[in-house]
Amino acid sequence: MNVYNQSGDVFVKKLAAQAKSNERFEVFQHVCMYTLEVILKCAFSYSEDVQTAGDSNEYVNTVNRITDAVTYRFLNPLMYFDTIWNLSSIGRQFKKDCNFVHTVAEEVIDNRRDALNKQDSTKGSRYTDFLDILLTACDEDGQGLTKLEIRNEVDTFLFEGHDTTASAISWILYSLAEHPECQQKCQTEIDEILAGKETDDLEWSDLSHLEYLTMCIKEGMRLHAPVPAITRDITEDFDLGDRVAPKGTTVIANIWVLNHMETIWGPDHMEFKPERFSKENIDRIEHFQYVPFSAGPRNCIGQVFAMNEEKVILTKLLRNFTFRLDPSHTVKRKMSSVMRTQNGMYMFVEKRRLE
Ligand code: HEM
């Protein structure tokens, strides 16, 4: 909670300057720097600030290019051939970009390994984080994870831990800016929860009281599907009713399509309607109907972390500002590994006058 809150304060400060300037700002880029800072601090006890280190971040930009390249390859069967892919300009850039993100992950790991070798850094005031667990984990024969295994885990966490949440937060903010009445309802709820407190930091016990904001978060993730699709390798023949997908096939489960099936969500499936997730209506949603974090044994292990992060940062932002879309700019979706935009997401932000 401290990290969400403190990094949230930095974000609020940056936006306050933006509000003063009266100029529009690009939401995704700012949110990405916030979520990257949060995951670096929480999972890797990274102490440097990402949000104040510049207008953009090389790691964030590189992950953007990597996920776009993966989607491009997915959609272009000619590129399935390694030789063609490796010779293409996107394939060559992809290789360079992978090397760069691996270097970042290795740097994070090596720094901590050095610290662990010098002293037991899991003791003392710092909490045991994800990286400590990876570095010290052993199997029953005393065998630890290899360097590559650790790097793979760090890569997954760094990517899964920031890009997905950035997409979710940005698109939820987009829907709230598009629906001022919903935005205002969230602000009223937040003001009530924070009334009488000295700061706008949320505490753990506040999270469960953000009922309306949680409905907006869930509906935002339905409408925009921050992770639009997942893949599975089928290990046995799978009967789909009118056809069989044979064992060994890789299938894509399209969460975006599921979230927009008229037969499930009704004719208004393209509309933002948080009341779908109200206490009265939520029981009508079936278990596998709504799976923004996937389902089954390989579902998202960061989902509680993500929901809490979304609640804290949206609370901070809506407590301090009112968001308005730039009417001169039409935001166009871009389906990548996460839902992005083709042309940026621009908004104006206005400082709220609080009593
Ligand atoms: C709104 C934010 C997020 C969304 C929408 C999301 C969505 C997903 C989805 C759909 C999957 C499953 C992929 C599949 O079934 O193949 C997944 C897996 C995963 N997520 Fe998330 N995620 C989010 C945030 C996070 C965060 C914050 C973390 C880390 C702290 C995280 C860590 C992971 C990991 C490690 C996996 C792989 C689990 C496995 O393969 O066993 N995610 N996520």
Residues whose N, C-alpha, C, O or C-beta is under 5 A from the ligand:
A	BS01	HEM	T156 F157 E160 G161 T164 T165 A168 P226 V227 I230 T231 P292 F293 S294 P297 R298 N299 C300 I301 G302 F305 A306
